[in-house]
Amino acid sequence: MPDDERHTRTVTLEVDPSSDPIRGIARDELGVERPFRGWVGLAAALEQTFDLGGEHPAGGPRHNEHGASS
């Protein structure tokens, strides 16, 4: 993809350094938080944050650490 067509996104990760497995929150530019647990959970949270699975409504749903909507 040419550089002029790229769209950058900002995601903030808050990680509990003492947790095993990794646990934390991925927060997008709109402040929507997606808690995660484990590396697969982190990947899923990032996928949701980057809209890789479909459209993201403004102020979209919060998800628990298992990916369920709340």
VOVOPA-470232 format. One line per 3 residues: number of its first residue (from 1); their letters; for each residue x, y, z of N, C-alpha, C. Coordinates in Angstrom, 1 decimal, padded with zeros to 4 digits. Each point is the difference from the previous one (the first is absolute). Last residue first. Layout:
<atoms>
NUM> a> X:Y:Z:X:Y:Z:X:Y:Z; ...
</atoms>
This chain:
<atoms>
70> ssa> -020.6:-006.4:026.7:-000.8:000.3:001.2:-000.8:001.3:-000.2; 002.7:-004.3:-003.0:-000.5:001.3:000.1:-000.7:000.2:001.3; 004.1:-003.6:-000.9:-001.5:000.2:000.0:-000.4:001.4:000.2
67> ghe> 004.6:-002.0:000.1:-000.5:000.5:-001.3:-001.5:000.2:-000.1; 002.9:-001.1:003.9:-000.2:-001.2:-000.9:-000.6:000.3:-001.3; 000.9:003.3:003.5:001.3:-000.6:-000.4:-000.1:-001.3:-000.8
64> nhr> -003.9:003.6:-000.5:000.7:-000.5:001.1:001.3:-000.7:-000.4; -002.5:004.2:-002.6:000.2:-001.4:000.1:000.7:-000.5:001.2; -003.1:004.4:-002.2:001.1:-000.4:000.9:000.0:-001.5:-000.1
61> pgg> -002.1:003.1:-004.0:-000.2:-000.8:001.2:001.3:-000.2:000.8; -000.2:004.4:-003.3:-000.5:-001.4:000.0:000.0:-000.8:001.3; 000.7:004.8:-002.0:-000.3:-000.3:001.4:-000.5:-001.4:000.2
58> aph> -000.3:001.1:-004.8:000.5:001.0:000.9:-000.4:-000.4:001.4; 000.3:-004.0:-003.3:-000.9:001.1:000.2:000.7:001.0:001.0; 002.1:-003.5:-003.6:000.1:000.4:001.4:-000.9:001.2:000.3
55> egg> 000.5:-004.3:-004.0:-000.2:001.4:000.4:000.0:000.2:001.5; 002.6:-004.3:-001.7:-001.2:000.6:-000.5:-000.1:001.5:000.4; 003.7:-003.1:001.1:-001.1:-000.9:-000.1:-001.3:000.6:-000.5
52> ldf> 004.1:002.3:000.9:000.4:-001.0:-001.0:-001.1:-001.0:-000.2; 000.8:004.3:002.8:-001.1:-000.2:-000.9:000.3:-001.1:-001.0; 002.7:001.7:003.8:000.3:000.4:-001.4:-001.0:-000.3:-001.0
49> tqe> -000.6:-001.2:004.6:000.3:001.4:000.0:000.3:000.5:-001.4; -000.8:-004.6:000.7:-001.2:000.8:000.2:000.3:001.5:-000.1; 003.7:-002.9:-000.1:-000.8:-000.2:-001.2:-001.3:000.8:000.0
46> laa> 002.7:-000.1:003.9:000.6:000.9:-001.1:-000.8:-000.2:-001.3; -001.3:-002.7:003.6:-000.3:001.3:000.3:000.6:001.0:-001.1; 001.1:-004.6:-000.4:-001.5:000.3:-000.3:-000.4:001.4:000.3
43> alg> 004.4:-001.4:001.2:-000.1:000.1:-001.5:-001.5:000.3:-000.4; 000.9:-000.7:004.6:000.6:001.3:-000.5:-000.2:000.1:-001.5; -001.3:-004.0:001.9:-000.9:001.0:000.4:000.5:001.4:-000.5
40> vwg> 002.8:-003.7:-000.5:-001.0:-000.1:-001.0:-001.1:001.1:000.3; 003.5:-000.4:003.1:000.5:000.6:-001.3:-001.0:-000.1:-001.1; -001.6:000.5:005.2:000.8:-000.9:-000.8:000.4:000.6:-001.4
37> rfp> -003.9:002.3:002.1:000.8:-000.9:000.9:000.6:-001.0:-000.9; -002.8:005.2:-000.2:000.5:-001.2:-000.6:000.8:-000.8:001.1; -003.7:004.6:-001.1:000.8:-000.8:000.9:000.5:-001.3:-000.7
34> rev> -001.6:004.8:-002.0:-000.1:-001.4:-000.2:000.9:-000.8:000.9; -002.3:005.4:-000.7:000.9:-001.0:000.6:-000.4:-001.4:-000.3; -000.6:005.3:-002.1:-000.6:-001.3:000.2:001.0:-001.0:000.5
31> gle> 000.8:004.7:-001.3:-000.1:-000.4:001.4:-000.7:-001.3:000.2; 001.3:002.2:-004.2:-001.3:000.5:000.5:-000.2:-000.3:001.5; 003.8:-001.5:-002.5:000.0:001.4:000.0:-001.2:000.6:000.5
28> dra> 001.1:-004.9:001.8:000.2:000.7:-001.3:-000.1:001.5:000.1; 001.7:-004.3:003.4:-001.0:001.2:-000.1:000.3:000.7:-001.4; 000.9:-004.9:003.0:000.3:000.7:-001.2:-001.0:001.1:-000.2
25> igr> 001.8:-003.0:004.5:-001.1:000.7:-000.7:000.6:000.6:-001.3; 001.5:-004.5:003.4:000.0:001.5:-000.1:-001.2:000.5:-000.7; 003.6:-004.6:001.3:-001.4:000.5:000.1:000.1:001.5:000.0
22> ipd> 003.2:-005.0:-000.6:-000.2:001.5:-000.2:-001.4:000.3:000.1; 000.8:-004.5:002.4:000.5:000.6:-001.2:-000.3:001.5:-000.1; 001.1:000.0:003.5:000.5:-001.1:-000.8:-001.2:-001.0:-000.2
19> ssp> 001.5:005.4:002.1:-001.0:-001.0:-000.4:000.7:-001.1:-000.8; 001.9:004.3:001.7:000.1:-001.2:000.9:-000.9:-001.1:-000.4; 000.2:004.3:-002.3:001.3:-000.6:-000.1:000.1:-001.3:000.9
16> dve> -004.2:002.4:-002.5:000.3:-000.3:001.3:001.4:-000.8:000.0; -001.8:003.7:-003.7:000.3:-001.4:000.3:000.3:-000.2:001.4; -002.3:003.4:-004.0:000.3:000.0:001.4:000.2:-001.5:000.4
13> ltv> 000.1:002.9:-004.9:-000.1:-001.2:000.7:000.4:000.2:001.5; -001.9:003.0:-004.6:000.7:000.0:001.3:-000.2:-001.4:000.6; -000.1:002.0:-005.3:-000.6:-000.9:001.0:000.8:000.1:001.3
10> trt> -000.8:002.7:-005.1:000.6:000.0:001.3:-000.8:-000.9:000.9; 000.8:000.3:-005.7:-000.9:000.0:001.2:000.8:000.0:001.2; 000.5:001.1:-005.7:000.6:-000.4:001.2:-001.1:000.1:001.1
7> hre> 000.1:-000.7:-005.5:-000.7:000.7:001.1:000.5:-000.5:001.3; 001.6:000.2:-005.6:000.0:-000.6:001.3:-000.7:000.9:001.0; 001.0:000.9:-004.7:-001.3:-000.6:000.2:-000.1:-000.7:001.4
4> ddp> 004.0:002.3:-001.8:-001.1:001.0:000.0:-001.4:-000.6:000.3; 004.0:-002.8:-000.6:000.0:000.7:001.3:-001.1:001.0:000.1; -000.6:-004.4:-003.0:000.8:001.2:000.0:-000.2:000.8:001.3
1> m> -000.4:-005.4:-000.4:-000.9:001.2:000.0:000.9:001.2:000.0
</atoms>
